[in-house]
């Protein structure tokens, strides 16, 4: 007879109290009777389209109020990704309580030979949030995909606190990147560190990083892992807005090992050509000389972008140009002087946007025949996905918005059509699906088990082969033998299935998609041995 066990419940548990050593591993086995909560960071390596294993390229550490209670999914204190994913757990004794969420920060930095900018990701888990997830986008500046980001560097010598002569550094239009800028560093300014102390002498290193505003990789590399949706201070209020199509660039400077953060006087000079696709939404026409535009900037560690002054657009030899000054180092971009906003007032159709859907890709097709061009804007939605009342900045007039909610966790395609200035209808484009269920079985123990939170199931059509795509993630509240809506699978079509959990790749099997069927998947002996 086959026995059904509540989620790997036969292993011996060693619970840790809050006074245990913060570096001690736990005797975990695989037992969600020991843990119920899983926080996942889905690591997207933009330098390789997610195809390479990132584990050997980054170092991960945990800090914050509850850091001592956080473990890798395998029960170890050493935090490391598997299958390009970090899955973090806590003990039953340290689970979040009502009004007392579990809070910690995940720090990611490069290992030697790689140049991923350091990131710190705050995680907060409320009571009852058994599975939470967010995407983290990592771009190795030593391996930048063509057409997305340009990186330019130069050096100069500082003596008596200033340069001997002005230093000019420019991006290269030949790359095809529509974002371009020329930076001029005058010979009469001083360079200051984060304390405001002037740096008297040394070798100045300048790095200019130029992000294409029409490239998805460049958009995903924006701050805070939210893609083109960024927090911005507008009229004294902080709003989440979809960044306008405009040049975006980052300037970094060091004198020796000291980072430069500010300048004296009027600072450095920027000359920013306006790309042809920028559009003056307020005037309902292309930008022209005499229009006023605002420089905005984002400094690492800040919570939002800030306005950095208004500038009048000039015509320089037939090219529209913004000439601005910057007194501190940061990411910088442009936005229109005043801003109209659009709200998505309609809720998404029921069931079309589960909480695990987090990436929003807008494919924009301009209908203006003079400048017909397809653009992409990729925004990442905070978990859980929230559309209602989200303020989204108008990108351009007369565009068709096709929105694809996608990512490794799930995909949905929606069509947004304009109903009035501030309201859109949202239509779910059907993706098929069947109603099916599952049972996991350990043959050597003649026992059914339930999957812990964080198990990812992947699929592909058997006849087509190729790459596996994500089908669903178990979130800790599923029931064995119960029917669920399974998207994308077609009734009567054969599929290959496999699952990932911790460091395990679990079972590969072929199934015929059948409406109303309960499937039995056999677990590998090694995993069952660890569970029992």
C-alpha positions as CSV (number, residue, x, y, z in Angstrom):
1,X,0.0,0.0,0.0
2,X,1.2,3.5,-0.8
3,X,1.3,6.0,2.1
4,X,0.7,9.7,1.7
5,X,3.0,11.8,3.9
6,X,2.6,15.5,4.7
7,X,5.6,17.0,2.8
8,X,8.7,14.9,3.7
9,X,7.8,14.6,7.3
10,X,9.9,11.7,8.4
11,X,13.3,13.4,8.9
12,X,14.7,14.2,12.3
13,X,14.5,17.9,13.0
14,X,16.9,20.1,14.9
15,X,15.3,23.5,15.6
16,X,17.4,26.5,16.2
17,X,16.7,29.2,18.8
18,X,17.6,32.8,18.3
19,X,20.7,32.4,20.5
20,X,22.3,29.8,18.3
21,X,25.5,30.7,16.4
22,X,24.6,32.8,13.4
23,X,27.2,30.9,11.3
24,X,26.0,27.4,12.3
25,X,24.3,25.2,9.6
26,X,21.1,23.3,10.4
27,X,20.4,19.6,10.0
28,X,17.7,20.3,7.4
29,X,17.0,17.3,5.3
30,X,14.1,18.2,3.1
31,X,11.2,18.8,5.5
32,X,8.8,21.7,5.2
33,X,7.5,20.5,8.6
34,X,10.8,22.3,9.5
35,X,10.3,25.3,7.2
36,X,7.3,26.8,5.5
37,X,8.6,30.1,4.2
38,X,10.8,30.5,1.1
39,X,12.0,33.8,-0.3
40,X,13.4,33.6,-3.8
41,X,15.7,35.9,-5.7
42,X,15.6,35.0,-9.4
43,X,19.0,36.1,-10.7
44,X,18.9,37.2,-14.3
45,X,22.3,37.6,-15.9
46,X,21.8,40.2,-18.6
47,X,25.3,39.6,-19.9
48,X,24.4,36.1,-21.0
49,X,20.6,36.1,-21.5
50,X,20.4,33.8,-18.5
51,X,22.1,30.9,-20.2
52,X,25.3,30.8,-18.0
53,X,25.5,29.6,-14.4
54,X,26.1,32.7,-12.3
55,X,27.1,30.9,-9.0
56,X,30.8,31.2,-9.6
57,X,30.7,34.9,-10.6
58,X,29.1,36.5,-7.6
59,X,29.4,36.5,-3.8
60,X,26.3,36.7,-1.6
61,X,25.9,37.8,2.0
62,X,23.0,38.6,4.3
63,X,22.6,41.4,6.8
64,X,19.7,43.1,8.7
65,X,17.5,42.5,11.7
66,X,16.8,38.8,11.0
67,X,20.0,37.9,9.1
68,X,20.9,35.3,11.8
69,X,17.6,33.4,11.1
70,X,18.2,33.1,7.3
71,X,19.6,30.0,5.6
72,X,20.2,28.7,2.1
73,X,17.5,26.3,0.9
74,X,19.9,23.4,1.7
75,X,20.1,24.4,5.4
76,X,23.6,26.0,5.1
77,X,24.6,29.4,6.3
78,X,26.7,29.9,3.2
79,X,24.4,31.5,0.7
80,X,24.8,30.5,-2.9
81,X,22.6,30.2,-5.9
82,X,21.5,27.1,-7.7
83,X,20.1,27.1,-11.2
84,X,20.5,31.0,-11.1
85,X,18.2,31.3,-8.2
86,X,18.7,32.1,-4.5
87,X,16.2,30.4,-2.3
88,X,16.3,31.4,1.4
89,X,14.5,29.9,4.3
90,X,14.1,30.4,8.1
91,X,13.4,28.0,11.0
92,X,9.9,27.5,12.3
93,X,11.0,29.3,15.5
94,X,11.8,32.4,13.6
95,X,8.8,32.7,11.2
96,X,7.2,36.1,10.7
97,X,4.3,36.9,13.0
98,X,1.4,39.3,12.6
99,X,2.8,42.8,12.7
100,X,6.4,41.5,12.8
101,X,7.6,40.7,9.3
102,X,10.9,38.9,8.7
103,X,13.3,41.5,7.4
104,X,16.8,41.2,6.0
105,X,19.0,42.4,3.1
106,X,20.7,40.3,0.5
107,X,24.1,41.7,-0.8
108,X,25.4,40.7,-4.1
109,X,28.9,41.6,-5.4
110,X,31.3,40.3,-8.1
111,X,34.0,37.7,-7.7
112,X,37.4,38.4,-9.2
113,X,37.4,38.8,-12.9
114,X,33.8,40.1,-13.2
115,X,32.3,43.6,-13.0
116,X,28.7,43.3,-11.8
117,X,27.8,46.5,-9.9
118,X,27.1,45.7,-6.2
119,X,23.5,45.4,-5.2
120,X,21.6,45.3,-1.9
121,X,18.1,43.9,-2.0
122,X,15.8,44.4,0.9
123,X,13.4,41.5,1.7
124,X,10.4,41.7,3.9
125,X,8.2,38.6,4.5
126,X,4.8,39.0,6.1
127,X,3.0,36.3,8.0
128,X,1.3,33.9,5.5
129,X,3.6,34.8,2.6
130,X,4.9,31.3,2.3
131,X,6.6,31.9,-1.1
132,X,7.8,35.3,-2.2
133,X,10.0,36.1,-5.2
134,X,11.6,39.0,-7.0
135,X,13.8,39.3,-10.0
136,X,17.4,40.7,-9.7
137,X,19.0,41.9,-12.9
138,X,22.8,41.6,-13.1
139,X,24.9,43.1,-15.8
140,X,28.6,42.4,-16.0
141,X,30.3,45.5,-17.4
142,X,33.1,43.3,-18.7
143,X,30.6,41.4,-20.9
144,X,28.1,43.9,-22.2
145,X,25.7,42.6,-24.9
146,X,26.1,44.5,-28.2
147,X,23.6,47.4,-28.8
148,X,22.5,47.7,-25.1
149,X,25.1,49.6,-23.2
150,X,28.3,51.4,-24.2
151,X,31.2,51.7,-21.7
152,X,34.0,54.3,-22.2
153,X,36.9,55.1,-19.9
154,X,39.8,57.5,-19.8
155,X,42.3,59.0,-17.4
156,X,43.9,62.3,-16.6
157,X,46.2,63.8,-13.9
158,X,45.1,66.1,-11.1
159,X,47.6,68.5,-9.5
160,X,46.8,71.2,-7.0
161,X,43.2,70.0,-7.0
162,X,42.3,70.6,-10.6
163,X,43.1,69.3,-14.1
164,X,45.8,70.9,-16.2
165,X,43.4,71.3,-19.1
166,X,39.7,70.4,-19.7
167,X,39.0,66.7,-20.3
168,X,36.3,65.8,-22.9
169,X,34.8,62.3,-23.1
170,X,32.1,61.4,-25.6
171,X,30.0,58.4,-26.5
172,X,30.3,57.0,-30.1
173,X,27.3,57.5,-32.4
174,X,28.7,54.7,-34.7
175,X,27.5,52.1,-32.1
176,X,23.9,52.9,-33.1
177,X,23.0,53.6,-29.5
178,X,20.4,56.4,-29.7
179,X,21.5,57.7,-26.3
180,X,24.5,60.0,-26.8
181,X,26.3,62.5,-24.6
182,X,29.5,64.5,-24.4
183,X,31.0,65.2,-21.0
184,X,33.4,68.1,-20.5
185,X,35.3,68.3,-17.2
186,X,36.6,71.9,-16.8
187,X,40.1,72.7,-15.5
188,X,38.8,75.1,-12.9
189,X,36.7,72.7,-10.7
190,X,37.7,70.7,-7.7
191,X,36.9,67.1,-7.1
192,X,35.3,66.1,-3.7
193,X,34.7,62.8,-1.9
194,X,31.5,61.8,-0.1
195,X,32.5,63.9,2.9
196,X,32.9,67.1,0.8
197,X,36.7,67.0,1.2
198,X,38.6,68.3,-1.9
199,X,41.0,65.8,-3.4
200,X,44.3,67.5,-4.0
201,X,46.2,65.3,-6.5
202,X,46.3,61.9,-8.2
203,X,45.2,60.0,-11.3
204,X,41.6,60.7,-12.3
205,X,39.8,57.8,-13.8
206,X,36.5,58.5,-15.6
207,X,34.0,55.9,-16.7
208,X,31.0,56.8,-18.9
209,X,28.3,54.2,-19.2
210,X,25.6,54.9,-21.9
211,X,22.3,53.0,-21.7
212,X,20.2,52.6,-24.9
213,X,16.6,53.7,-24.2
214,X,15.2,51.3,-26.8
215,X,17.0,48.1,-25.7
216,X,15.5,45.7,-23.2
217,X,18.8,44.7,-21.6
218,X,19.7,48.3,-21.0
219,X,16.2,49.0,-19.5
220,X,16.4,46.0,-17.2
221,X,19.8,47.3,-15.9
222,X,18.2,50.4,-14.5
223,X,18.3,50.9,-10.7
224,X,16.3,49.0,-8.1
225,X,15.6,46.0,-10.3
226,X,12.4,47.7,-11.6
227,X,13.4,48.3,-15.2
228,X,11.7,51.3,-16.8
229,X,9.4,51.8,-13.9
230,X,11.3,54.1,-11.5
231,X,10.4,56.1,-8.5
232,X,10.7,59.9,-9.2
233,X,10.0,63.0,-7.1
234,X,7.4,65.1,-8.9
235,X,6.0,68.3,-7.4
236,X,7.0,67.2,-4.0
237,X,5.5,63.7,-4.3
238,X,7.3,60.4,-5.0
239,X,5.6,58.6,-7.9
240,X,6.3,55.3,-9.7
241,X,6.5,56.3,-13.4
242,X,7.4,54.7,-16.6
243,X,10.6,56.5,-17.7
244,X,10.2,58.6,-20.9
245,X,12.2,57.6,-23.9
246,X,15.4,59.7,-23.5
247,X,19.2,59.4,-23.2
248,X,20.3,57.6,-20.0
249,X,23.9,57.5,-18.9
250,X,26.0,57.0,-15.8
251,X,29.2,58.8,-14.9
252,X,31.7,57.4,-12.4
253,X,35.0,59.0,-11.3
254,X,37.8,58.0,-9.0
255,X,41.1,59.7,-8.0
256,X,43.3,56.8,-7.1
257,X,41.0,54.6,-4.9
258,X,38.9,57.5,-3.7
259,X,35.4,57.9,-5.3
260,X,34.5,61.3,-6.6
261,X,30.9,62.3,-5.6
262,X,30.7,66.1,-6.0
263,X,32.4,69.1,-7.8
264,X,32.9,72.7,-6.9
265,X,31.4,75.6,-8.8
266,X,29.1,74.7,-11.7
267,X,30.5,71.2,-11.9
268,X,30.9,69.3,-15.2
269,X,29.2,70.1,-18.5
270,X,26.9,67.8,-20.4
271,X,25.9,68.1,-24.1
272,X,23.1,65.7,-24.9
273,X,21.7,65.4,-28.4
274,X,18.0,64.6,-28.4
275,X,17.2,61.3,-30.2
276,X,14.7,61.6,-33.1
277,X,12.2,59.4,-31.3
278,X,11.7,61.8,-28.3
279,X,8.3,63.4,-28.4
280,X,6.9,66.5,-26.6
281,X,3.7,65.0,-25.2
282,X,2.5,68.3,-23.7
283,X,2.7,70.2,-27.1
284,X,1.6,67.1,-29.0
285,X,4.5,67.5,-31.5
286,X,8.2,66.6,-31.8
287,X,10.5,68.6,-29.6
288,X,11.9,71.8,-31.1
289,X,14.4,74.5,-30.2
290,X,13.1,76.7,-27.4
291,X,11.3,73.9,-25.6
292,X,12.2,73.5,-21.9
293,X,13.3,70.0,-20.7
294,X,14.3,68.8,-17.2
295,X,17.5,67.0,-16.3
296,X,16.9,64.2,-13.8
297,X,19.5,62.2,-11.8
298,X,19.7,59.2,-9.5
299,X,22.5,58.7,-7.0
300,X,23.2,55.2,-5.7
301,X,21.6,54.8,-2.3
302,X,18.8,57.2,-3.0
303,X,15.2,56.0,-3.0
304,X,14.1,57.9,-6.1
305,X,15.2,60.1,-9.1
306,X,15.3,63.9,-8.6
307,X,15.1,66.9,-10.8
308,X,18.4,68.5,-11.5
309,X,17.4,71.7,-13.3
310,X,15.5,72.9,-16.3
311,X,17.2,73.6,-19.6
312,X,16.2,75.1,-22.9
313,X,16.7,73.0,-26.0
314,X,19.1,74.5,-28.6
315,X,19.6,74.0,-32.3
316,X,23.3,73.3,-32.8
317,X,24.1,72.9,-36.5
318,X,20.7,71.3,-37.2
319,X,20.8,69.0,-34.1
320,X,18.6,69.6,-31.1
321,X,20.8,69.6,-28.0
322,X,20.5,70.0,-24.3
323,X,23.5,71.7,-22.6
324,X,23.4,71.1,-18.8
325,X,25.6,71.1,-15.7
326,X,26.0,68.4,-13.1
327,X,27.5,69.1,-9.7
328,X,27.4,65.5,-8.5
329,X,27.9,62.1,-10.0
330,X,24.9,59.8,-10.7
331,X,22.8,58.2,-13.4
332,X,21.2,61.0,-15.4
333,X,18.4,61.3,-18.0
334,X,15.9,63.8,-19.4
335,X,12.2,64.3,-18.9
336,X,9.7,66.8,-20.2
337,X,9.3,70.0,-18.2
338,X,5.7,69.2,-17.2
339,X,4.2,65.8,-17.1
340,X,0.8,64.3,-18.0
341,X,0.1,61.0,-16.5
342,X,-2.0,58.0,-17.4
343,X,-3.6,55.7,-15.0
344,X,-4.6,52.1,-15.6
345,X,-8.0,52.3,-13.9
346,X,-9.2,48.9,-14.9
347,X,-8.2,45.9,-12.9
348,X,-6.8,43.0,-14.9
349,X,-9.3,40.3,-15.7
350,X,-9.6,37.8,-13.0
351,X,-6.8,35.3,-13.0
352,X,-4.7,37.0,-15.6
353,X,-2.0,38.3,-13.3
354,X,-1.0,35.9,-10.5
355,X,1.3,37.4,-7.9
356,X,4.3,35.5,-9.3
357,X,4.1,37.5,-12.6
358,X,6.6,40.3,-12.2
359,X,8.0,41.5,-15.5
360,X,6.0,43.9,-17.8
361,X,7.2,44.4,-21.4
362,X,5.6,47.1,-23.4
363,X,6.1,46.8,-27.2
364,X,5.4,50.2,-28.6
365,X,4.8,50.9,-32.3
366,X,4.7,54.5,-33.2
367,X,2.1,55.2,-35.9
368,X,3.5,58.5,-37.0
369,X,4.6,57.6,-40.6
370,X,7.4,60.1,-40.4
371,X,9.2,58.3,-37.6
372,X,7.7,54.8,-37.7
373,X,9.8,52.7,-35.3
374,X,9.2,49.9,-32.8
375,X,10.3,50.4,-29.2
376,X,10.5,48.3,-26.1
377,X,10.0,49.3,-22.6
378,X,10.5,46.7,-19.9
379,X,9.3,47.4,-16.3
380,X,9.4,45.1,-13.4
381,X,6.5,45.0,-11.0
382,X,7.1,44.8,-7.3
383,X,5.8,41.5,-5.7
384,X,2.9,41.0,-5.8
385,X,2.0,42.5,-9.2
386,X,-0.3,45.6,-8.8
387,X,-1.8,47.4,-11.7
388,X,-4.8,49.2,-10.3
389,X,-4.2,52.9,-9.9
390,X,-0.6,52.6,-10.9
391,X,0.5,55.9,-12.4
392,X,2.3,55.3,-15.7
393,X,3.9,58.2,-17.5
394,X,2.7,58.7,-21.1
395,X,5.4,57.6,-23.5
396,X,4.0,59.0,-26.8
397,X,0.8,59.6,-28.6
398,X,-0.9,57.2,-31.0
399,X,0.8,54.0,-29.9
400,X,-0.5,50.5,-29.7
401,X,0.4,48.9,-26.4
402,X,0.9,45.2,-26.3
403,X,1.9,44.1,-22.8
404,X,3.6,40.8,-22.2
405,X,3.8,39.8,-18.5
406,X,6.7,37.4,-18.7
407,X,9.8,36.0,-17.0
408,X,11.0,32.6,-16.0
409,X,8.1,32.2,-13.6
410,X,5.1,32.7,-15.9
411,X,4.0,34.4,-19.1
412,X,0.9,36.2,-19.9
413,X,0.0,38.4,-22.9
414,X,-2.4,41.3,-22.5
415,X,-3.5,43.9,-25.0
416,X,-4.2,47.5,-23.7
417,X,-6.3,49.7,-25.9
418,X,-6.9,53.4,-25.2
419,X,-10.5,54.2,-24.1
420,X,-9.9,57.8,-23.0
421,X,-7.0,60.0,-22.0
422,X,-6.6,58.4,-18.6
423,X,-8.3,55.0,-19.0
424,X,-7.4,51.9,-20.9
425,X,-9.2,48.6,-21.5
426,X,-7.1,45.6,-20.7
427,X,-7.9,42.4,-22.6
428,X,-6.4,39.0,-21.8
429,X,-5.1,37.2,-24.8
430,X,-5.9,33.5,-24.2
431,X,-3.0,31.2,-23.7
432,X,-4.9,27.9,-23.5
433,X,-4.4,25.4,-20.6
434,X,-5.9,22.4,-19.0
435,X,-7.1,21.4,-15.6
436,X,-4.7,18.9,-14.1
437,X,-3.2,17.7,-10.8
438,X,-0.1,15.9,-9.6
439,X,1.3,13.5,-7.0
440,X,5.0,13.1,-6.2
441,X,6.1,9.6,-5.4
442,X,9.2,8.0,-3.9
443,X,9.2,4.4,-5.4
444,X,11.9,3.0,-3.1
445,X,9.8,4.0,0.0
446,X,6.4,3.4,-1.6
447,X,5.3,6.8,-0.3
448,X,3.7,9.9,-1.8
449,X,5.2,13.3,-0.8
450,X,4.1,16.9,-1.2
451,X,6.5,19.5,-2.8
452,X,8.0,22.1,-0.5
453,X,7.7,25.8,-1.5
454,X,10.0,26.9,-4.3
455,X,9.9,23.8,-6.5
456,X,9.9,25.0,-10.2
457,X,8.3,22.8,-12.9
458,X,9.4,23.2,-16.5
459,X,8.0,21.9,-19.7
460,X,8.5,21.7,-23.5
461,X,6.6,20.0,-26.3
462,X,8.1,16.6,-26.9
463,X,7.8,16.8,-30.7
464,X,9.6,20.1,-30.8
465,X,12.4,19.5,-28.2
466,X,14.6,22.6,-27.5
467,X,14.7,24.6,-24.4
468,X,12.4,24.0,-21.4
469,X,10.1,26.8,-20.3
470,X,8.8,27.5,-16.9
471,X,5.3,26.1,-16.3
472,X,4.6,26.7,-12.6
473,X,6.1,27.2,-9.1
474,X,4.8,25.4,-6.0
475,X,4.1,28.0,-3.4
476,X,3.4,25.8,-0.3
477,X,-0.4,25.9,-0.4
478,X,-1.0,23.3,-3.1
479,X,-2.9,20.1,-2.3
480,X,-1.9,16.7,-3.7
481,X,-4.4,15.2,-6.1
482,X,-6.4,18.4,-6.6
483,X,-7.0,19.8,-10.1
484,X,-5.5,23.2,-10.9
485,X,-5.5,25.3,-14.0
486,X,-2.3,24.7,-15.9
487,X,-1.6,27.4,-18.5
488,X,-0.1,26.9,-21.9
489,X,-0.5,23.1,-22.1
490,X,-2.8,21.9,-24.9
491,X,-5.1,18.9,-24.4
492,X,-3.9,15.9,-26.3
493,X,-0.3,17.2,-26.8
494,X,2.8,15.3,-25.4
495,X,5.2,17.3,-23.2
496,X,8.5,16.7,-21.4
497,X,8.5,17.8,-17.8
498,X,11.3,18.4,-15.3
499,X,11.6,20.1,-12.0
500,X,14.3,22.0,-10.0
501,X,14.6,22.1,-6.3
502,X,17.6,23.4,-4.4
503,X,20.6,21.7,-6.1
504,X,18.4,18.9,-7.6
505,X,17.1,18.4,-11.1
506,X,14.1,16.2,-10.4
507,X,12.8,13.6,-12.9
508,X,12.4,14.1,-16.6
509,X,9.3,12.4,-18.0
510,X,7.0,12.5,-21.0
511,X,3.3,13.1,-20.4
512,X,0.3,13.4,-22.6
513,X,-1.6,16.5,-21.6
514,X,-5.1,15.3,-20.7
515,X,-7.9,17.4,-19.3
516,X,-8.8,16.4,-15.7
517,X,-5.9,14.0,-15.2
518,X,-3.8,13.6,-12.0
519,X,-0.2,12.9,-12.9
520,X,2.3,10.9,-10.8
521,X,5.9,12.0,-10.9
522,X,8.7,9.8,-9.5
523,X,11.4,11.5,-7.4
524,X,15.0,10.4,-7.7
525,X,16.3,8.0,-5.1
526,X,18.9,10.4,-3.8
527,X,16.3,13.0,-3.0
528,X,14.0,10.5,-1.3
529,X,16.9,9.1,0.7
530,X,17.6,12.6,2.0
531,X,13.9,13.1,2.9
532,X,13.5,9.8,4.9
